[in-house]
């Protein structure tokens, strides 16, 4: 094209742009940066005078859109307030004609570090070249931290004008006092900025503080010790916070201390235990109470030299004019209340069992036990749910909670030390009325099949059904009914351990203070009331009273589905604060305190926050699902392996398989 014609063409194009802007023309799509393919060589005589082109621009106000432009679907487009047109970077999606996913408008990049911080930023950039490795141990964290600083042009987070800023000062102050939550400040070292003046030293201090903050957030949210290092009978699926999210939270925090504290549990039970830890360390919570001596059981009105000590322990003052050694009605009522709280026979008298509880549950190192329990709280979901069930295995108690208040509580029997009930959280999804007991396949084939080969009638005489499969394996089940090993009700929260809660016809077990006697599942003292309480919460207004639930008992297996699942938390609280605000201790029945404290106090603690692989034992997990009695007493294994049993009438052959019903 001759230079004159090229100049006129460019001038015409400029006129179009100017006139279109003056007329208020606006593109409906992302025109800036969009590619419009022009013909490589316009045909001769195709030039249009500028005046006519200007007129055309007025007559056709619609914007010019590329032929390959495809407007985005409106279903995911959010209307925004109109704003003056601004320069926009080219969008690759526009160039290809594809629909780009909507993204929020990017925040303006932080200003480049200047003054003393510019040299620190340069040092941070150099550290990212490989020297991060000596400061940050986890490779994934190194990548995330580098990405965070790279996005800031390596401007420091904790330093302003070459000095620690208020954000750094608040973070350091917080980390130096994390012992209030049972953590060790030494695990989160903080730099001494005051002793540093060179850019290289300040840059390294910056990264060390960042690493400590990320490590703290990890430990506070999911635990200082990973639960896999304690036992294979523990399961939680919590994930540590993403380091990028932690740093972003620090960057935008109005109160750094509150932001860091939010990573710790905030359940009232945890906070109460935290307060007791402070009291123990301050010497306010006595850990060396002298035991109350044994002796004859005093009657009301009797004089006993142990009474003053008992009054002090229970917080009962003597009546005016009394020497304090009389076992009066007020003290008897206090003893009765203590017995009720600790699942003892509520006689109101100072029985030997009551003395054992008063004297025997204070550990040698109460502070350590509290620390272990606070660590286990960190393993749990920090939001337990609006409505949930919480079981304390060492206390042998179950509590139903809703909106932060206790709805109902009952006694349970849980696993023996050799077959412990697992520690975990799951969701209860339904209740089974008239459950069938299905023997786990591995148990049936490995344990029962050899027995059947010796005596083909042994299980049938016990009222069990045996089905022979084509592959040579067997299926053993016990149909619903009053003799079923699971009782009339089973409470189902599916989990890898196959454990559940169920009925029991051995009610005498609930009178024992120590109730670790099952294969792993939990027996509930009052299952009908339990079902009524749960159904009132998840199916309100449907009339599931105890009477209606009992009328459902029979030979037909029924599942009552939960429209809303209820979290079930199986916890191991050997230290907790009771409803009266007193610190209580329970025996370490499964040795979980011992194992956890061993890790916390050994060299293993250096890597204790990393999980270890444990070989899964499917047979053992199925063992946990075994009920502990059938037909009113005795252990099922004992019956199979030759101990006497009372013969039972043979039950009908799997009548429920075709008669199972669901209530939805």
C-alpha positions as CSV (number, residue, x, y, z in Angstrom):
1,X,0.0,0.0,0.0
2,X,1.4,3.5,-0.9
3,X,2.4,5.5,2.1
4,X,-0.3,8.1,1.4
5,X,-3.1,5.6,1.3
6,X,-1.8,3.9,4.4
7,X,-1.8,7.2,6.3
8,X,-5.3,7.9,5.2
9,X,-6.4,4.4,6.3
10,X,-4.9,4.9,9.7
11,X,-6.4,8.3,10.1
12,X,-9.8,6.9,9.2
13,X,-9.5,4.2,11.8
14,X,-8.6,6.8,14.4
15,X,-11.7,8.8,13.5
16,X,-13.9,5.7,13.9
17,X,-12.5,5.1,17.4
18,X,-12.8,8.8,18.5
19,X,-16.4,9.2,17.1
20,X,-17.5,5.9,18.6
21,X,-16.2,6.9,22.0
22,X,-17.8,10.3,21.7
23,X,-21.2,8.7,20.9
24,X,-21.0,6.6,24.0
25,X,-20.4,3.3,22.2
26,X,-19.5,0.4,24.5
27,X,-18.7,-3.2,23.7
28,X,-20.8,-5.8,25.2
29,X,-18.0,-8.2,25.5
30,X,-14.3,-8.1,26.4
31,X,-13.2,-6.3,23.2
32,X,-9.9,-5.0,24.4
33,X,-7.3,-7.5,23.5
34,X,-9.7,-9.5,21.3
35,X,-8.2,-10.6,18.1
36,X,-10.0,-9.5,14.8
37,X,-8.3,-10.9,11.7
38,X,-8.0,-8.2,9.0
39,X,-7.7,-9.0,5.4
40,X,-4.0,-9.2,4.4
41,X,-4.5,-7.2,1.2
42,X,-7.7,-5.2,0.8
43,X,-9.1,-5.2,-2.7
44,X,-8.5,-2.2,-4.9
45,X,-10.9,0.7,-4.5
46,X,-12.2,-0.6,-1.1
47,X,-11.1,2.5,0.8
48,X,-14.0,4.3,2.3
49,X,-13.9,8.1,2.9
50,X,-13.5,9.0,6.6
51,X,-16.8,11.0,6.6
52,X,-18.8,8.1,5.3
53,X,-17.2,5.8,7.9
54,X,-18.1,8.2,10.6
55,X,-21.7,8.3,9.5
56,X,-21.7,4.5,9.4
57,X,-20.5,4.4,13.0
58,X,-23.4,6.6,14.1
59,X,-26.0,4.6,12.1
60,X,-24.8,1.2,13.5
61,X,-24.2,1.6,17.3
62,X,-23.7,-2.2,17.9
63,X,-20.2,-3.1,18.8
64,X,-17.9,-5.0,16.6
65,X,-17.6,-8.6,17.8
66,X,-15.1,-11.1,16.5
67,X,-16.7,-13.8,14.3
68,X,-15.3,-16.5,16.5
69,X,-16.4,-14.8,19.8
70,X,-18.9,-16.9,21.8
71,X,-20.6,-15.1,24.7
72,X,-20.3,-16.8,28.1
73,X,-23.3,-18.5,29.6
74,X,-25.2,-16.2,31.9
75,X,-25.9,-18.8,34.5
76,X,-22.6,-18.1,36.3
77,X,-22.3,-14.4,35.5
78,X,-22.7,-12.0,38.4
79,X,-23.9,-8.5,37.5
80,X,-21.5,-5.8,38.5
81,X,-21.8,-2.1,39.0
82,X,-20.8,-0.1,35.9
83,X,-17.4,1.5,36.1
84,X,-15.4,3.7,33.7
85,X,-13.7,1.7,31.0
86,X,-10.2,0.6,32.0
87,X,-7.4,-1.0,30.2
88,X,-7.6,-4.8,30.5
89,X,-5.0,-7.4,29.9
90,X,-5.6,-9.7,26.9
91,X,-7.7,-12.8,27.8
92,X,-6.5,-16.0,26.2
93,X,-10.0,-17.3,26.2
94,X,-11.1,-14.4,23.9
95,X,-8.3,-15.2,21.5
96,X,-9.4,-18.8,21.1
97,X,-13.1,-18.1,21.1
98,X,-13.7,-20.3,24.2
99,X,-15.7,-19.5,27.3
100,X,-13.4,-18.8,30.3
101,X,-14.5,-19.6,33.8
102,X,-15.5,-16.5,35.7
103,X,-13.0,-15.3,38.2
104,X,-13.2,-12.5,40.7
105,X,-11.5,-9.3,39.8
106,X,-7.8,-9.7,40.8
107,X,-6.7,-7.4,43.6
108,X,-4.0,-4.9,42.7
109,X,-0.6,-6.3,43.1
110,X,1.2,-5.1,46.2
111,X,3.6,-2.3,45.7
112,X,7.2,-3.3,45.1
113,X,9.3,-3.3,48.2
114,X,11.2,-0.1,48.6
115,X,13.8,1.4,50.9
116,X,15.3,-1.1,53.3
117,X,12.7,-3.7,52.4
118,X,13.9,-3.8,48.7
119,X,17.2,-5.4,49.8
120,X,15.3,-7.9,52.0
121,X,13.0,-8.8,49.1
122,X,16.1,-9.5,47.0
123,X,17.5,-11.7,49.7
124,X,14.1,-13.5,49.9
125,X,14.2,-14.1,46.2
126,X,17.7,-15.6,46.6
127,X,16.6,-17.8,49.4
128,X,13.8,-19.2,47.2
129,X,16.5,-20.4,44.8
130,X,17.2,-23.3,47.1
131,X,18.2,-22.1,50.6
132,X,14.5,-22.5,51.7
133,X,15.4,-26.2,52.1
134,X,17.5,-25.6,55.2
135,X,14.7,-23.6,56.9
136,X,11.5,-25.3,55.8
137,X,11.5,-29.0,56.2
138,X,8.4,-30.1,54.2
139,X,8.8,-29.8,50.4
140,X,5.2,-29.0,49.8
141,X,5.4,-26.1,52.3
142,X,8.5,-24.8,50.5
143,X,6.7,-24.6,47.2
144,X,3.7,-22.9,48.8
145,X,5.7,-20.4,50.7
146,X,7.7,-19.5,47.6
147,X,4.5,-19.0,45.6
148,X,3.2,-16.7,48.3
149,X,6.3,-14.5,48.3
150,X,6.6,-14.6,44.6
151,X,3.1,-13.3,44.3
152,X,4.1,-10.4,46.5
153,X,7.3,-9.6,44.5
154,X,9.1,-11.1,47.5
155,X,8.0,-8.2,49.7
156,X,8.3,-9.3,53.4
157,X,5.2,-10.1,55.4
158,X,6.7,-9.5,58.9
159,X,9.0,-6.6,58.2
160,X,8.3,-3.0,57.3
161,X,11.0,-0.4,56.7
162,X,13.6,-2.9,57.9
163,X,12.0,-3.6,61.3
164,X,9.4,-6.1,62.6
165,X,6.0,-4.7,62.0
166,X,3.0,-5.0,64.4
167,X,1.9,-8.2,62.7
168,X,5.2,-9.8,63.5
169,X,5.2,-8.6,67.1
170,X,1.7,-10.0,67.7
171,X,2.6,-13.4,66.1
172,X,5.7,-13.7,68.2
173,X,3.9,-12.8,71.4
174,X,1.2,-15.5,70.6
175,X,3.7,-18.2,69.8
176,X,5.6,-17.6,73.0
177,X,2.5,-18.5,75.0
178,X,1.0,-21.5,73.2
179,X,1.8,-23.5,76.3
180,X,-1.6,-22.3,77.5
181,X,-3.1,-24.7,74.9
182,X,-0.8,-27.6,75.9
183,X,1.8,-27.0,73.2
184,X,5.5,-26.3,73.6
185,X,6.7,-22.8,72.5
186,X,10.1,-24.4,71.7
187,X,8.4,-26.1,68.7
188,X,7.7,-22.7,67.2
189,X,11.0,-20.7,67.5
190,X,10.7,-17.0,66.9
191,X,13.6,-14.8,65.6
192,X,15.2,-12.0,67.5
193,X,14.8,-9.2,65.0
194,X,16.4,-6.7,67.3
195,X,19.8,-8.4,66.9
196,X,19.6,-8.3,63.1
197,X,20.4,-5.4,60.8
198,X,21.7,-6.9,57.5
199,X,19.2,-7.8,54.8
200,X,20.3,-11.4,54.5
201,X,19.7,-12.0,58.3
202,X,16.4,-10.3,58.2
203,X,15.3,-12.3,55.2
204,X,16.1,-15.6,56.9
205,X,14.3,-14.4,60.1
206,X,11.3,-13.6,58.0
207,X,11.2,-17.1,56.6
208,X,11.8,-18.7,60.0
209,X,8.8,-16.9,61.5
210,X,6.7,-17.9,58.5
211,X,7.7,-21.6,59.0
212,X,6.8,-21.4,62.7
213,X,3.4,-19.9,62.0
214,X,2.6,-22.6,59.5
215,X,3.8,-25.4,61.8
216,X,1.7,-24.0,64.7
217,X,-1.4,-23.8,62.6
218,X,-0.9,-27.4,61.5
219,X,-0.5,-28.6,65.1
220,X,-3.3,-26.5,66.5
221,X,-5.8,-27.7,63.9
222,X,-5.0,-31.5,63.6
223,X,-2.6,-32.3,66.4
224,X,1.0,-32.1,67.5
225,X,1.2,-35.9,67.3
226,X,-0.5,-37.7,64.4
227,X,-3.0,-40.2,65.8
228,X,-1.5,-43.1,63.7
229,X,1.5,-43.0,66.0
230,X,-0.7,-44.0,69.0
231,X,-2.9,-46.8,67.8
232,X,-4.4,-48.5,64.8
233,X,-7.8,-48.2,66.5
234,X,-8.1,-44.5,65.9
235,X,-9.4,-42.8,62.8
236,X,-9.9,-39.2,61.9
237,X,-9.8,-37.6,58.4
238,X,-9.1,-34.0,59.3
239,X,-6.7,-32.2,57.0
240,X,-4.1,-29.6,58.1
241,X,-4.7,-26.0,56.9
242,X,-3.1,-25.1,53.6
243,X,0.0,-23.0,54.2
244,X,-1.2,-20.6,51.5
245,X,-4.4,-20.1,53.4
246,X,-2.6,-19.5,56.7
247,X,-0.3,-16.9,55.2
248,X,-3.3,-15.2,53.5
249,X,-5.1,-15.1,56.9
250,X,-2.1,-13.5,58.5
251,X,-1.9,-10.9,55.7
252,X,-5.5,-9.9,56.1
253,X,-5.8,-10.4,59.9
254,X,-7.2,-7.5,61.9
255,X,-6.1,-9.3,65.1
256,X,-3.3,-11.7,64.6
257,X,-3.7,-13.3,68.0
258,X,-7.4,-14.1,67.5
259,X,-6.7,-15.4,64.0
260,X,-4.1,-17.8,65.3
261,X,-6.2,-18.9,68.3
262,X,-9.0,-19.8,65.8
263,X,-7.0,-22.9,64.8
264,X,-7.3,-24.4,68.3
265,X,-10.5,-26.3,69.3
266,X,-13.2,-24.1,70.9
267,X,-15.6,-26.6,72.3
268,X,-16.6,-25.7,75.8
269,X,-15.2,-29.0,77.1
270,X,-11.8,-28.2,75.6
271,X,-11.8,-24.6,77.0
272,X,-12.8,-25.9,80.5
273,X,-9.8,-28.3,80.3
274,X,-7.6,-25.5,79.2
275,X,-8.6,-23.5,82.3
276,X,-7.9,-26.4,84.6
277,X,-4.4,-26.7,83.0
278,X,-3.7,-23.2,84.0
279,X,-4.9,-23.9,87.5
280,X,-2.7,-27.0,87.8
281,X,0.3,-25.0,86.7
282,X,-0.5,-22.3,89.1
283,X,-0.9,-24.8,92.0
284,X,-4.6,-23.9,92.4
285,X,-5.8,-27.4,91.5
286,X,-4.5,-29.7,94.1
287,X,-2.8,-32.8,92.7
288,X,-1.7,-34.3,96.0
289,X,-4.9,-34.8,98.0
290,X,-4.4,-37.3,100.9
291,X,-6.6,-40.4,100.5
292,X,-9.5,-40.9,102.8
293,X,-8.9,-43.9,105.0
294,X,-11.1,-47.0,104.8
295,X,-13.3,-48.0,107.7
296,X,-16.8,-49.0,108.7
297,X,-19.6,-47.4,106.7
298,X,-20.9,-44.5,108.8
299,X,-24.7,-44.0,109.2
300,X,-26.4,-40.7,109.2
301,X,-25.8,-39.0,112.6
302,X,-22.7,-41.1,113.4
303,X,-19.4,-39.5,114.5
304,X,-16.5,-40.4,112.2
305,X,-13.0,-38.9,112.1
306,X,-12.9,-39.1,108.3
307,X,-15.9,-36.8,107.9
308,X,-14.0,-33.5,108.0
309,X,-11.8,-34.8,105.1
310,X,-14.9,-36.0,103.3
311,X,-16.5,-32.6,103.7
312,X,-13.5,-30.8,102.3
313,X,-13.4,-33.2,99.3
314,X,-17.1,-32.7,98.5
315,X,-17.4,-29.1,99.5
316,X,-19.9,-29.5,102.3
317,X,-19.7,-27.2,105.3
318,X,-20.5,-28.3,108.8
319,X,-23.6,-27.1,110.6
320,X,-23.1,-24.3,113.1
321,X,-22.3,-25.7,116.5
322,X,-21.1,-29.1,115.1
323,X,-17.5,-30.1,115.3
324,X,-17.6,-31.2,111.6
325,X,-17.2,-34.9,112.3
326,X,-20.8,-35.8,112.2
327,X,-22.1,-37.7,109.1
328,X,-25.3,-35.6,108.7
329,X,-28.0,-35.6,106.1
330,X,-26.4,-32.8,104.0
331,X,-23.2,-34.8,103.7
332,X,-25.2,-38.0,102.9
333,X,-26.9,-36.1,100.0
334,X,-23.6,-34.9,98.7
335,X,-22.2,-38.5,98.8
336,X,-25.3,-39.7,97.0
337,X,-24.9,-37.0,94.3
338,X,-21.2,-38.0,93.9
339,X,-22.2,-41.6,93.5
340,X,-24.7,-40.8,90.8
341,X,-22.2,-38.7,88.9
342,X,-19.7,-41.6,88.9
343,X,-22.2,-44.4,88.1
344,X,-22.1,-45.9,91.6
345,X,-25.0,-47.3,93.6
346,X,-26.6,-44.1,95.0
347,X,-26.9,-45.2,98.6
348,X,-25.7,-42.0,100.2
349,X,-23.3,-43.9,102.4
350,X,-19.5,-44.1,102.3
351,X,-19.2,-47.5,100.7
352,X,-15.8,-49.1,99.8
353,X,-16.6,-48.6,96.1
354,X,-17.2,-44.9,96.8
355,X,-13.9,-44.6,98.6
356,X,-12.1,-46.2,95.7
357,X,-13.4,-43.6,93.3
358,X,-12.7,-40.8,95.7
359,X,-9.1,-41.9,96.2
360,X,-8.1,-43.9,93.2
361,X,-8.7,-41.7,90.2
362,X,-6.1,-39.0,90.7
363,X,-3.1,-39.8,88.5
364,X,0.5,-39.4,89.5
365,X,1.1,-36.7,86.8
366,X,-2.3,-34.9,86.4
367,X,-0.8,-32.2,84.2
368,X,0.5,-34.7,81.7
369,X,-2.9,-36.4,81.6
370,X,-4.6,-33.1,80.9
371,X,-2.0,-32.4,78.1
372,X,-2.7,-35.7,76.5
373,X,-6.4,-35.1,76.5
374,X,-6.1,-31.6,75.0
375,X,-4.0,-33.2,72.2
376,X,-6.8,-35.7,71.5
377,X,-9.3,-32.8,71.3
378,X,-7.1,-31.4,68.5
379,X,-7.6,-34.7,66.5
380,X,-11.4,-34.3,66.6
381,X,-13.5,-32.2,64.3
382,X,-13.4,-28.7,65.7
383,X,-17.1,-28.3,64.9
384,X,-18.8,-31.3,66.6
385,X,-22.2,-30.4,65.0
386,X,-25.3,-28.6,66.1
387,X,-26.8,-31.9,67.3
388,X,-24.4,-34.8,68.1
389,X,-23.7,-37.9,70.2
390,X,-20.5,-38.0,72.3
391,X,-19.3,-41.1,74.0
392,X,-16.5,-41.0,76.6
393,X,-15.1,-44.5,76.6
394,X,-13.1,-44.4,79.9
395,X,-16.1,-42.9,81.6
396,X,-18.5,-45.4,80.1
397,X,-21.1,-42.7,79.4
398,X,-23.0,-41.5,76.3
399,X,-24.4,-38.0,76.0
400,X,-26.8,-36.5,73.4
401,X,-26.2,-32.8,72.8
402,X,-28.2,-30.2,70.9
403,X,-27.6,-26.5,70.6
404,X,-24.8,-26.7,73.2
405,X,-27.1,-28.3,75.8
406,X,-27.3,-31.8,77.2
407,X,-30.4,-33.5,76.0
408,X,-30.0,-36.9,77.5
409,X,-27.3,-39.2,79.0
410,X,-27.0,-42.9,79.7
411,X,-24.5,-45.6,80.7
412,X,-22.8,-47.8,78.1
413,X,-20.6,-50.9,78.1
414,X,-17.6,-50.6,75.8
415,X,-14.7,-52.7,74.6
416,X,-12.3,-54.7,76.7
417,X,-8.7,-53.7,76.8
418,X,-7.9,-56.6,74.4
419,X,-10.7,-55.5,72.0
420,X,-10.9,-51.7,72.5
421,X,-13.7,-49.6,71.1
422,X,-12.1,-47.3,68.5
423,X,-11.6,-43.6,68.9
424,X,-13.2,-41.8,65.9
425,X,-16.1,-39.7,64.5
426,X,-18.8,-41.0,62.2
427,X,-22.4,-40.2,61.2
428,X,-25.4,-42.1,62.5
429,X,-27.7,-42.7,59.5
430,X,-30.4,-45.0,60.7
431,X,-31.7,-47.2,63.5
432,X,-32.5,-50.8,62.9
433,X,-35.5,-52.3,64.7
434,X,-35.4,-56.1,65.1
435,X,-31.9,-56.4,63.6
436,X,-30.4,-59.5,62.1
437,X,-27.0,-60.4,63.3
438,X,-24.7,-61.4,60.4
439,X,-21.5,-63.1,61.4
440,X,-18.5,-61.4,59.6
441,X,-17.4,-63.6,56.7
442,X,-13.8,-64.0,57.9
443,X,-15.0,-65.1,61.3
444,X,-17.6,-67.5,59.8
445,X,-15.1,-69.2,57.4
446,X,-12.0,-69.2,59.6
447,X,-13.6,-70.0,63.0
448,X,-17.1,-71.5,62.5
449,X,-16.7,-73.6,59.4
450,X,-14.2,-76.0,61.1
451,X,-16.6,-76.3,64.0
452,X,-19.5,-77.2,61.7
453,X,-17.4,-79.9,60.0
454,X,-17.1,-81.5,63.4
455,X,-20.7,-81.0,64.5
456,X,-23.0,-79.9,61.6
457,X,-25.9,-79.2,64.1
458,X,-24.1,-77.0,66.6
459,X,-25.2,-73.6,65.2
460,X,-28.7,-74.7,64.3
461,X,-29.2,-75.9,67.9
462,X,-28.3,-72.4,69.0
463,X,-30.9,-70.8,66.8
464,X,-28.5,-69.7,64.1
465,X,-29.0,-70.0,60.3
466,X,-26.3,-71.4,58.1
467,X,-26.3,-70.9,54.3
468,X,-23.7,-72.6,52.2
469,X,-22.4,-70.6,49.2
470,X,-21.3,-72.1,45.9
471,X,-17.7,-71.2,46.5
472,X,-17.6,-73.3,49.7
473,X,-17.9,-70.4,52.1
474,X,-20.8,-70.1,54.5
475,X,-23.0,-67.3,55.7
476,X,-24.1,-67.4,59.4
477,X,-26.9,-65.2,60.7
478,X,-29.2,-64.9,63.6
479,X,-32.8,-63.8,62.8
480,X,-34.6,-61.0,64.6
481,X,-36.3,-61.8,67.8
482,X,-36.1,-61.6,71.6
483,X,-33.1,-63.9,71.7
484,X,-31.0,-62.0,69.1
485,X,-27.5,-61.1,70.2
486,X,-28.0,-57.5,69.3
487,X,-31.3,-57.2,71.1
488,X,-34.1,-55.2,69.6
489,X,-32.3,-52.1,68.4
490,X,-29.1,-51.3,66.6
491,X,-27.8,-47.7,66.1
492,X,-25.8,-47.5,62.8
493,X,-23.0,-45.1,62.0
494,X,-21.1,-46.9,59.2
495,X,-17.3,-47.0,59.8
496,X,-14.2,-49.0,58.9
497,X,-14.2,-50.8,62.3
498,X,-17.8,-52.1,61.8
499,X,-18.7,-51.0,65.4
500,X,-22.2,-49.8,66.3
501,X,-24.3,-49.3,69.4
502,X,-27.0,-51.8,70.3
503,X,-29.4,-53.2,72.9
504,X,-28.4,-55.6,75.7
505,X,-30.3,-58.1,77.7
506,X,-27.6,-58.3,80.4
507,X,-28.7,-55.3,82.4
508,X,-26.7,-56.2,85.4
509,X,-23.5,-55.1,83.6
510,X,-24.6,-51.4,83.9
511,X,-24.4,-51.5,87.7
512,X,-20.6,-51.9,87.5
513,X,-18.4,-48.9,87.8
514,X,-15.9,-50.4,85.3
515,X,-17.8,-51.4,82.2
516,X,-15.1,-52.3,79.7
517,X,-16.5,-55.7,78.7
518,X,-17.4,-55.9,75.0
519,X,-15.7,-57.0,71.8
520,X,-15.7,-53.4,70.7
521,X,-19.3,-52.4,70.1
522,X,-21.2,-50.4,72.6
523,X,-24.2,-51.7,74.6
524,X,-26.6,-49.0,75.6
525,X,-28.4,-49.2,79.0
526,X,-31.7,-47.8,77.8
527,X,-31.8,-48.2,74.0
528,X,-35.6,-47.5,73.6
529,X,-35.3,-44.2,75.3
530,X,-32.2,-43.5,73.2
531,X,-34.1,-44.2,70.0
532,X,-36.9,-41.9,71.2
533,X,-34.5,-39.1,71.9
534,X,-32.7,-39.4,68.6
535,X,-35.9,-39.7,66.5
536,X,-37.4,-36.7,68.2
537,X,-34.4,-34.7,67.0
538,X,-34.2,-36.0,63.4
539,X,-37.9,-36.8,62.8
540,X,-39.7,-34.4,65.0
541,X,-43.5,-34.5,65.1
542,X,-43.7,-38.1,63.8
543,X,-44.6,-39.6,67.1
544,X,-41.8,-42.0,67.8
545,X,-42.5,-42.5,71.5
546,X,-41.1,-45.4,73.5
547,X,-44.5,-47.1,73.3
548,X,-44.6,-46.8,69.5
549,X,-41.0,-48.1,69.2
550,X,-41.8,-51.1,71.4
551,X,-44.9,-51.9,69.3
552,X,-42.5,-52.3,66.3
553,X,-40.7,-55.2,68.0
554,X,-41.2,-58.5,66.2
555,X,-39.7,-60.7,63.5
556,X,-39.5,-58.1,60.7
557,X,-36.3,-56.1,60.4
558,X,-36.9,-52.4,59.8
559,X,-34.6,-49.5,59.3
560,X,-35.7,-46.0,60.4
561,X,-33.7,-43.7,58.2
562,X,-32.4,-40.3,59.4
563,X,-33.3,-37.4,57.1
564,X,-30.4,-35.6,58.7
565,X,-27.4,-37.5,59.9
566,X,-26.2,-37.1,63.5
567,X,-22.4,-37.0,64.2
568,X,-21.2,-39.6,66.7
569,X,-17.9,-38.9,68.4
570,X,-16.3,-41.8,70.2
571,X,-13.8,-40.0,72.5
572,X,-11.2,-41.0,75.1
573,X,-11.3,-38.4,77.8
574,X,-9.3,-39.6,80.8
575,X,-9.5,-36.0,82.1
576,X,-12.5,-33.7,81.8
577,X,-14.4,-31.1,83.7
578,X,-17.7,-32.2,85.0
579,X,-21.0,-30.3,85.2
580,X,-20.0,-28.9,88.6
581,X,-16.8,-27.4,87.2
582,X,-14.5,-30.0,88.9
583,X,-11.6,-31.7,87.2
584,X,-12.2,-35.4,86.9
585,X,-9.9,-38.3,85.9
586,X,-10.6,-41.7,84.6
587,X,-8.4,-44.8,84.3
588,X,-6.3,-45.2,81.1
589,X,-8.2,-48.4,80.2
590,X,-6.7,-48.8,76.7
591,X,-3.2,-47.3,77.4
592,X,-3.8,-44.4,75.1
593,X,-2.4,-41.9,77.5
594,X,0.7,-43.9,78.0
595,X,1.3,-44.3,74.3
596,X,0.7,-40.7,73.5
597,X,2.8,-39.3,76.3
598,X,5.7,-41.6,75.3
599,X,5.7,-40.0,71.8
600,X,5.4,-36.5,73.2
601,X,8.4,-37.0,75.5
602,X,10.7,-38.9,73.1
603,X,12.9,-38.0,70.2
604,X,10.0,-39.2,68.0
605,X,8.2,-36.0,68.7
606,X,10.5,-34.3,66.1
607,X,8.5,-36.0,63.3
608,X,5.5,-36.9,65.4
609,X,3.1,-34.8,63.3
610,X,3.7,-37.0,60.3
611,X,1.5,-40.1,59.9
612,X,2.8,-43.6,59.9
613,X,1.4,-46.5,57.9
614,X,-0.4,-49.2,59.9
615,X,-1.2,-52.5,58.3
616,X,-4.9,-53.0,58.2
617,X,-6.2,-56.1,59.9
618,X,-9.6,-56.9,58.4
619,X,-10.2,-59.9,60.7
620,X,-9.5,-57.9,63.8
621,X,-11.9,-55.2,62.6
622,X,-14.6,-57.8,62.1
623,X,-13.9,-59.1,65.6
624,X,-14.8,-55.7,67.0
625,X,-18.3,-56.2,65.4
626,X,-19.0,-59.4,67.3
627,X,-21.7,-59.2,69.9
628,X,-20.8,-60.5,73.4
629,X,-23.8,-62.5,74.3
630,X,-26.7,-64.4,72.9
631,X,-29.7,-65.9,74.5
632,X,-29.4,-64.0,77.7
633,X,-25.8,-64.5,78.8
634,X,-22.4,-65.9,78.2
635,X,-19.8,-65.3,75.5
636,X,-20.6,-66.5,72.0
637,X,-17.1,-67.8,71.5
638,X,-17.4,-69.8,74.7
639,X,-20.5,-71.4,73.3
640,X,-18.8,-72.4,70.1
641,X,-15.6,-73.7,71.7
642,X,-17.2,-76.2,74.0
643,X,-18.6,-74.4,77.1
644,X,-22.0,-75.3,78.2
645,X,-25.0,-73.5,76.7
646,X,-28.7,-73.8,77.0
647,X,-30.2,-75.3,73.9
648,X,-32.6,-73.0,72.1
649,X,-35.5,-73.8,69.7
650,X,-34.4,-73.6,66.1
651,X,-35.3,-70.3,64.6
652,X,-37.0,-70.1,61.1
653,X,-34.5,-70.0,58.3
654,X,-33.7,-66.4,57.5
655,X,-37.3,-65.2,57.4
656,X,-36.3,-61.5,57.3
657,X,-34.2,-61.6,54.1
658,X,-37.4,-61.1,52.1
659,X,-39.2,-58.9,54.6
660,X,-36.9,-56.1,55.4
661,X,-38.6,-52.7,55.4
662,X,-37.4,-49.1,55.5
663,X,-39.0,-46.1,57.1
664,X,-37.8,-43.0,55.1
